Amino acid sequence: MTDIAKLRPGHRPAVQRSFQDLVRDRLPSTPASFPQDATFDEATATWNYLAQVQPVGVVAPRSTAEVQEIIRCAREAGVTQLAIRSGGHSFEGASLGGRDGAAVVIDMVEMNDITIDRDAQTATVGGGTLTGNLMVAAFEQGGLMLPTGECIAVGMGGQIQCGGYGHYSRTYGILTDRLLRAEMVLADGTAVVVDEHTNSDLFWAIRGSGTGSFGVITSLTVQLNKAPAAPANFFIKYPLTDAASFVSTFTAMQEYSLNAPLTFDPMIVIWRERLQILGSLATETAAERDALVADMREKLPPTDEFDIRPADYLETMRVQGLEDTSAPYYPDLTDVRRERREHLRYMKIKAGFVPEPFTDEFIETLAELAITQPPDGLRIQLLGLDPASGLPPGRGHRHQEPRLPLADGHVLGGASRRRR
């Protein structure tokens, strides 16, 4: 979120009406919604009961010039906060301002153009482009891919700033590291280009800040790579009967995930009723895939639920989106759209990094937690990353010390209960 309080301090009681008048007058054809409008509920929809926020208004620009004009209107009306929504996927409602009446939402949903350069293996997209739509375009226009988060309806402008950890991250890295260039509008309305050589300090800041506080990303160019030629999804499940079985199974999973070939992209998920390891195999041939599966069968604990699903890259992402994400998705990636109120559930999610493998003592604590939680009460996910990516530590999300793949994981725990 961009704080423009210093540019125009004070938040007048009539700020909502004033901002609305300015927008309607200066941008009459730009999609906009305000609390009294019939479209406002849909414009401010989320899928978390705990993050229902009513902003000052929602405006959806279609060009950089319109973004600049929205910012000018906000300043003149005395608005002190802008919330930038690229996909509306904030767990805490930050893309709506975080609290009622606080922010004007600049909704980037209309700025979603995608241009693929097959020769350079790059994509240039609008800040409101959803990751799933980019996946489809890149794969269909040259068999290309981009490592992103596992959720396929997240906006590129937001995810590029906070990581993008997903089921191919251990093999190919994270989305943030793929940014080559961005076009932005700053809080004073200035349009700038940022890359390694132009506004390089801002380029450093947006790769990992995760906050959207530096400006509105209207366009970004990212580096693609060839998608794996013979990938697969895997789903391996173990029933949880007691703490001892949890400890032995989890320990074996962690050990394998730390030492497996980098074509093994795991996520360990802890439920009360089961323990599972799932993810993707980024293999190039059927023979390589079969060898990796054989290695998994040999070194992971035996189970009757050992499911390997060969598919093309796009299908592996679709399956993961449907079967392993906290938000609802749709059968056809090309039909990805923003979630609406019909998908509401209660959800609280926390994420962080773990610099070392879990100790025996901590695994025992996890075991006790897993066997005492209600079935829909808590889920913990551990996502493996590659610490030896060769990328320099001088980035907003980097630390100086190397990390271990599983231990550098995305730890996600929270209540995830669908509305009955």
C-alpha positions as CSV (number, residue, x, y, z in Angstrom):
1,M,0.0,0.0,0.0
2,T,1.2,3.5,-0.9
3,D,1.0,6.1,1.8
4,I,0.5,9.6,0.4
5,A,-0.2,11.3,3.7
6,K,2.9,13.4,3.5
7,L,1.9,14.7,0.1
8,R,-1.6,15.7,1.2
9,P,-2.0,15.3,5.0
10,G,-5.5,15.1,6.6
11,H,-8.5,13.0,5.9
12,R,-11.6,15.1,5.6
13,P,-15.0,13.7,6.6
14,A,-16.2,14.4,3.0
15,V,-13.2,12.6,1.4
16,Q,-15.3,9.8,-0.1
17,R,-17.7,12.1,-1.8
18,S,-15.0,14.4,-3.0
19,F,-12.9,11.6,-4.4
20,Q,-15.9,10.1,-6.1
21,D,-16.8,13.4,-7.7
22,L,-13.3,13.9,-9.0
23,V,-13.1,10.5,-10.5
24,R,-16.5,10.6,-12.1
25,D,-15.6,14.0,-13.6
26,R,-12.1,13.3,-14.9
27,L,-12.4,9.6,-15.7
28,P,-16.0,9.1,-16.7
29,S,-15.4,5.9,-18.7
30,T,-13.0,4.3,-16.2
31,P,-14.6,1.4,-14.2
32,A,-15.2,2.6,-10.7
33,S,-17.3,1.5,-7.7
34,F,-18.3,3.2,-4.5
35,P,-20.3,2.1,-1.4
36,Q,-23.6,3.2,-2.7
37,D,-23.2,1.4,-6.0
38,A,-24.8,-1.9,-6.8
39,T,-21.4,-3.2,-8.0
40,F,-19.6,-2.4,-4.8
41,D,-20.1,-5.8,-3.1
42,E,-18.6,-7.6,-6.1
43,A,-15.8,-5.0,-6.5
44,T,-14.7,-5.6,-2.8
45,A,-15.3,-9.3,-2.6
46,T,-12.8,-11.6,-0.9
47,W,-12.8,-15.2,0.0
48,N,-12.0,-14.8,3.7
49,Y,-14.7,-14.0,6.3
50,L,-11.9,-12.5,8.5
51,A,-10.9,-9.9,5.8
52,Q,-14.1,-8.1,4.9
53,V,-13.1,-4.5,4.3
54,Q,-14.9,-1.5,2.8
55,P,-12.6,1.0,1.1
56,V,-13.3,4.5,0.1
57,G,-13.8,3.3,-3.5
58,V,-12.4,1.0,-6.1
59,V,-11.2,2.3,-9.5
60,A,-9.8,0.1,-12.3
61,P,-7.5,2.0,-14.6
62,R,-6.7,0.8,-18.1
63,S,-3.5,2.8,-18.7
64,T,-0.6,4.4,-16.9
65,A,-2.2,7.8,-17.6
66,E,-5.3,6.7,-15.8
67,V,-3.3,5.5,-12.8
68,Q,-1.6,8.9,-12.6
69,E,-5.0,10.7,-12.7
70,I,-6.4,8.4,-10.0
71,I,-3.5,9.4,-7.8
72,R,-4.0,13.1,-8.5
73,C,-7.7,12.7,-7.6
74,A,-6.8,11.0,-4.3
75,R,-4.3,13.7,-3.4
76,E,-6.8,16.5,-4.1
77,A,-9.5,14.7,-2.1
78,G,-7.2,14.3,0.9
79,V,-7.0,10.5,0.7
80,T,-4.1,9.3,2.7
81,Q,-3.7,5.7,1.6
82,L,-3.8,3.9,-1.7
83,A,-4.2,0.1,-1.8
84,I,-3.0,-1.6,-5.0
85,R,-4.9,-4.7,-6.0
86,S,-3.4,-6.9,-8.7
87,G,-5.3,-10.1,-8.0
88,G,-7.1,-9.5,-4.7
89,H,-5.4,-12.5,-3.1
90,S,-4.3,-10.9,0.2
91,F,-5.2,-13.2,3.1
92,E,-5.6,-10.2,5.4
93,G,-7.5,-7.8,3.1
94,A,-4.5,-5.6,2.5
95,S,-5.4,-5.1,-1.1
96,L,-8.6,-3.4,0.1
97,G,-6.8,-1.2,2.5
98,G,-6.9,-3.3,5.6
99,R,-9.6,-1.4,7.4
100,D,-12.9,0.3,6.6
101,G,-12.8,3.7,5.0
102,A,-9.0,3.9,4.9
103,A,-8.0,3.6,1.3
104,V,-8.7,4.1,-2.4
105,V,-8.2,0.8,-4.2
106,I,-6.5,1.0,-7.5
107,D,-7.6,-2.3,-9.0
108,M,-5.3,-3.4,-11.8
109,V,-7.7,-6.0,-13.2
110,E,-8.1,-4.2,-16.5
111,M,-4.3,-3.9,-17.1
112,N,-3.8,-7.6,-18.0
113,D,-2.1,-7.7,-21.5
114,I,0.4,-10.5,-22.1
115,T,3.2,-10.4,-24.7
116,I,5.4,-13.4,-25.1
117,D,8.8,-13.1,-26.8
118,R,9.6,-16.7,-27.8
119,D,13.2,-15.9,-28.9
120,A,14.2,-14.0,-25.8
121,Q,12.0,-16.3,-23.6
122,T,10.5,-13.3,-21.9
123,A,7.0,-12.1,-21.0
124,T,5.8,-8.6,-20.6
125,V,2.5,-8.3,-18.7
126,G,0.2,-5.8,-17.1
127,G,0.3,-5.5,-13.4
128,G,-3.2,-7.1,-13.1
129,T,-2.3,-10.2,-15.1
130,L,-3.2,-13.4,-13.2
131,T,-0.4,-16.0,-12.9
132,G,-2.7,-18.7,-14.4
133,N,-3.4,-16.7,-17.5
134,L,0.4,-16.1,-18.0
135,M,1.1,-19.8,-17.5
136,V,-1.4,-20.6,-20.3
137,A,0.0,-18.0,-22.7
138,A,3.7,-18.9,-22.1
139,F,3.1,-22.6,-22.5
140,E,0.9,-22.3,-25.6
141,Q,3.3,-19.9,-27.3
142,G,6.5,-21.9,-27.1
143,G,6.3,-24.5,-24.4
144,L,7.6,-21.9,-21.9
145,M,7.0,-21.5,-18.2
146,L,7.6,-19.2,-15.2
147,P,8.0,-20.4,-11.6
148,T,5.2,-18.9,-9.6
149,G,3.3,-19.6,-6.4
150,E,1.1,-22.6,-6.4
151,C,-2.2,-20.5,-6.5
152,I,-3.1,-19.8,-10.1
153,A,-5.3,-16.7,-9.6
154,V,-2.8,-14.4,-8.0
155,G,-1.9,-11.1,-9.6
156,M,1.6,-10.7,-11.1
157,G,2.0,-7.1,-9.7
158,G,1.6,-8.3,-6.2
159,Q,3.3,-11.7,-6.3
160,I,6.4,-10.4,-8.0
161,Q,7.1,-8.3,-4.9
162,C,6.8,-11.1,-2.3
163,G,8.3,-14.3,-3.6
164,G,6.2,-16.6,-5.7
165,Y,7.0,-19.9,-4.1
166,G,5.4,-22.9,-5.7
167,H,5.7,-26.5,-6.8
168,Y,8.5,-25.8,-9.3
169,S,10.5,-23.5,-7.1
170,R,13.2,-26.0,-6.0
171,T,14.1,-26.6,-9.6
172,Y,13.6,-23.2,-11.2
173,G,13.7,-20.7,-8.3
174,I,11.1,-18.1,-7.3
175,L,9.1,-15.6,-9.3
176,T,10.7,-12.5,-7.7
177,D,14.1,-13.5,-9.1
178,R,12.7,-13.5,-12.7
179,L,11.9,-9.8,-12.8
180,L,13.9,-8.0,-15.5
181,R,12.1,-4.6,-15.7
182,A,9.1,-2.9,-14.4
183,E,7.1,0.3,-15.1
184,M,5.7,2.0,-12.1
185,V,3.8,5.1,-11.0
186,L,5.0,6.6,-7.8
187,A,3.0,8.3,-5.0
188,D,3.6,11.7,-6.5
189,G,2.2,10.5,-9.9
190,T,5.5,10.2,-11.6
191,A,5.8,7.3,-14.1
192,V,9.2,5.6,-14.0
193,V,11.0,2.6,-15.4
194,V,13.0,0.4,-13.1
195,D,15.7,-2.2,-13.9
196,E,19.3,-3.1,-13.0
197,H,20.5,0.2,-14.5
198,T,17.6,2.6,-14.1
199,N,16.3,3.5,-10.7
200,S,18.2,0.4,-9.5
201,D,17.5,1.1,-5.8
202,L,13.8,0.9,-6.5
203,F,14.3,-2.2,-8.6
204,W,16.1,-3.8,-5.6
205,A,13.3,-2.7,-3.2
206,I,10.4,-4.2,-5.1
207,R,12.0,-7.6,-5.4
208,G,11.0,-8.9,-2.0
209,S,9.4,-6.1,-0.1
210,G,6.0,-7.7,-0.4
211,T,4.2,-4.6,0.6
212,G,3.4,-2.6,-2.6
213,S,4.5,0.5,-0.7
214,F,6.8,1.8,-3.4
215,G,4.3,2.5,-6.2
216,V,1.8,1.0,-8.7
217,I,3.4,-1.6,-11.0
218,T,1.7,-1.1,-14.3
219,S,3.8,-3.4,-16.4
220,L,6.6,-5.9,-15.8
221,T,8.9,-8.0,-17.9
222,V,10.0,-11.4,-16.6
223,Q,12.4,-14.1,-17.7
224,L,10.8,-17.4,-18.8
225,N,12.4,-20.8,-19.3
226,K,11.5,-24.0,-21.2
227,A,8.9,-26.1,-19.4
228,P,10.0,-29.6,-18.4
229,A,9.2,-32.1,-21.1
230,A,8.1,-35.0,-19.0
231,P,6.8,-33.7,-15.7
232,A,4.4,-35.3,-13.2
233,N,2.4,-34.6,-10.1
234,F,2.8,-36.8,-7.1
235,F,0.6,-37.3,-4.1
236,I,1.8,-39.6,-1.3
237,K,-0.3,-40.0,1.8
238,Y,0.2,-41.6,5.2
239,P,-2.5,-42.1,7.8
240,L,-1.7,-40.6,11.2
241,T,-2.3,-43.1,14.0
242,D,-0.1,-41.9,16.8
243,A,2.8,-39.5,17.5
244,A,5.5,-42.1,17.0
245,S,4.3,-42.9,13.4
246,F,4.2,-39.2,12.7
247,V,7.8,-38.6,13.9
248,S,9.3,-41.5,11.9
249,T,7.4,-40.6,8.7
250,F,8.0,-36.9,8.9
251,T,11.7,-37.4,9.6
252,A,12.0,-39.6,6.6
253,M,10.2,-37.0,4.4
254,Q,12.4,-34.2,5.6
255,E,15.6,-36.2,5.0
256,Y,14.6,-37.1,1.5
257,S,13.4,-33.6,0.6
258,L,16.7,-32.2,1.7
259,N,18.8,-34.6,-0.4
260,A,16.7,-35.6,-3.4
261,P,17.6,-34.4,-6.9
262,L,16.6,-30.9,-7.7
263,T,14.0,-32.2,-10.1
264,F,12.0,-33.2,-7.0
265,D,9.8,-30.3,-5.9
266,P,8.1,-31.3,-2.7
267,M,5.6,-29.8,-0.3
268,I,5.0,-31.6,3.1
269,V,1.5,-31.0,4.4
270,I,0.5,-31.8,8.0
271,W,-3.2,-32.5,8.8
272,R,-4.7,-34.1,11.9
273,E,-5.9,-37.1,9.9
274,R,-2.9,-37.6,7.6
275,L,0.6,-36.6,6.7
276,Q,1.3,-36.2,3.0
277,I,4.1,-35.2,0.7
278,L,3.1,-33.9,-2.7
279,G,4.4,-31.7,-5.5
280,S,5.9,-31.9,-9.0
281,L,8.7,-33.8,-10.8
282,A,10.5,-31.5,-13.3
283,T,11.9,-34.3,-15.4
284,E,12.8,-34.1,-19.1
285,T,12.3,-37.7,-20.2
286,A,10.1,-40.6,-19.2
287,A,13.2,-42.6,-18.2
288,E,14.4,-39.8,-15.9
289,R,10.9,-39.6,-14.4
290,D,10.7,-43.3,-13.8
291,A,14.2,-43.3,-12.2
292,L,13.2,-40.5,-9.8
293,V,9.9,-42.3,-8.9
294,A,11.9,-45.5,-8.2
295,D,14.2,-43.5,-5.9
296,M,11.2,-42.0,-4.1
297,R,9.7,-45.5,-3.6
298,E,13.0,-46.8,-2.2
299,K,13.7,-44.0,0.2
300,L,10.3,-42.7,1.4
301,P,8.3,-44.8,3.9
302,P,6.0,-47.4,2.2
303,T,2.4,-46.6,1.8
304,D,-0.7,-47.8,-0.2
305,E,-1.4,-44.2,-1.3
306,F,1.5,-43.5,-3.7
307,D,0.0,-41.6,-6.7
308,I,2.1,-40.5,-9.7
309,R,0.4,-38.6,-12.5
310,P,2.4,-37.9,-15.6
311,A,1.1,-34.9,-17.5
312,D,2.3,-31.8,-19.4
313,Y,3.4,-28.8,-17.5
314,L,0.1,-26.9,-17.8
315,E,-1.9,-29.9,-16.6
316,T,0.4,-30.3,-13.5
317,M,-0.2,-26.7,-12.5
318,R,-4.0,-27.1,-13.0
319,V,-4.1,-30.3,-10.9
320,Q,-2.1,-28.6,-8.1
321,G,-4.4,-25.6,-8.2
322,L,-7.5,-27.7,-7.9
323,E,-6.2,-30.2,-5.3
324,D,-3.7,-28.4,-3.1
325,T,-4.5,-24.7,-2.6
326,S,-6.3,-22.8,0.0
327,A,-8.5,-20.9,-2.4
328,P,-11.0,-22.3,-4.9
329,Y,-10.1,-22.7,-8.6
330,Y,-11.8,-23.7,-11.8
331,P,-11.5,-26.7,-14.1
332,D,-10.1,-24.7,-17.0
333,L,-7.1,-22.4,-16.4
334,T,-8.2,-20.1,-19.2
335,D,-11.4,-19.5,-17.1
336,V,-9.5,-18.3,-14.0
337,R,-11.2,-15.3,-12.5
338,R,-11.3,-13.5,-9.2
339,E,-13.0,-15.4,-6.3
340,R,-16.3,-14.0,-5.2
341,R,-18.4,-14.2,-2.1
342,E,-19.8,-17.6,-2.9
343,H,-16.4,-19.0,-1.9
344,L,-16.2,-17.5,1.5
345,R,-14.5,-19.4,4.3
346,Y,-12.8,-18.6,7.6
347,M,-9.0,-18.5,7.1
348,K,-6.0,-17.3,9.0
349,I,-2.6,-17.8,7.4
350,K,1.0,-17.1,8.6
351,A,4.1,-17.7,6.6
352,G,7.8,-17.5,7.2
353,F,11.2,-19.0,6.5
354,V,13.0,-21.7,8.5
355,P,16.8,-21.6,8.2
356,E,17.6,-25.1,9.5
357,P,16.0,-28.6,9.3
358,F,13.5,-29.3,12.0
359,T,15.0,-30.9,15.1
360,D,13.8,-34.1,16.6
361,E,12.3,-32.2,19.5
362,F,10.4,-29.9,17.2
363,I,9.1,-32.8,15.1
364,E,7.8,-34.3,18.3
365,T,6.0,-31.1,19.1
366,L,4.5,-31.1,15.6
367,A,3.3,-34.6,16.1
368,E,1.4,-33.7,19.3
369,L,-0.2,-30.8,17.5
370,A,-1.1,-32.9,14.5
371,I,-2.9,-35.6,16.4
372,T,-4.9,-33.3,18.7
373,Q,-6.2,-30.7,16.2
374,P,-9.7,-30.9,14.8
375,P,-9.7,-32.2,11.1
376,D,-10.4,-28.7,9.7
377,G,-8.6,-26.7,12.3
378,L,-4.9,-26.5,11.3
379,R,-2.8,-27.2,8.2
380,I,0.9,-26.7,8.1
381,Q,2.7,-26.7,4.7
382,L,6.5,-26.9,4.2
383,L,7.6,-26.0,0.7
384,G,11.1,-26.9,-0.5
385,L,13.3,-24.4,-2.2
386,D,16.8,-24.5,-3.8
387,P,19.4,-22.7,-1.7
388,A,22.1,-23.0,-4.3
389,S,20.4,-21.0,-7.0
390,G,23.6,-19.0,-7.7
391,L,21.7,-15.7,-7.2
392,P,23.4,-13.0,-5.2
393,P,22.2,-12.1,-1.7
394,G,21.8,-8.4,-2.5
395,R,18.0,-8.5,-3.0
396,G,15.2,-7.4,-0.8
397,H,14.2,-11.0,0.1
398,R,17.7,-12.5,0.4
399,H,19.8,-13.3,3.4
400,Q,23.5,-13.7,3.4
401,E,23.7,-17.3,4.6
402,P,22.7,-20.2,2.4
403,R,19.5,-22.0,3.0
404,L,18.5,-25.7,2.9
405,P,15.8,-26.7,0.4
406,L,13.0,-27.8,2.7
407,A,14.1,-25.6,5.6
408,D,13.8,-22.6,3.3
409,G,10.2,-23.5,3.0
410,H,7.0,-21.7,3.0
411,V,5.4,-22.6,6.4
412,L,1.7,-22.0,6.2
413,G,-0.7,-22.8,9.0
414,G,-4.2,-21.7,9.6
415,A,-7.9,-22.4,9.9
416,S,-9.4,-23.1,6.5
417,R,-13.1,-23.9,6.9
418,R,-15.5,-23.6,4.0
419,R,-18.9,-21.9,4.6
420,R,-21.5,-24.7,5.1
